[in-house]
Amino acid sequence: MAEYDQELDACGLSCPLPILRAKKALTRMGSGQVLRIIATDPGSVKDFEAFSRQTGNELLESSEDGGRFYYRLRKA
């Protein structure tokens, strides 16, 4: 079983699009569900940390592999 409920591919998008797409996806999800985001914008690291703090959605994972950034957010 996957460790997330929904996946968002934000590769090729730059700030603030990955955050905006994630916010939109989270509104369609239930409380406690997990959204996995894949991005290529290095600025998304700080963006998702700030987004998590501001919205109360828990940032479960923030990692980088080969120029791709992976995040998992649990909806508050």
Secondary structure as GFF3:
##gff-version 3
##sequence-region A 1 76
A	DSSP	beta_strand	6	10	.	.	.	ID=ss1
A	DSSP	alpha_helix	17	27	.	.	.	ID=ss2
A	DSSP	beta_strand	34	39	.	.	.	ID=ss3
A	DSSP	alpha_helix	44	55	.	.	.	ID=ss4
A	DSSP	beta_strand	58	65	.	.	.	ID=ss5
A	DSSP	beta_strand	68	74	.	.	.	ID=ss6
###
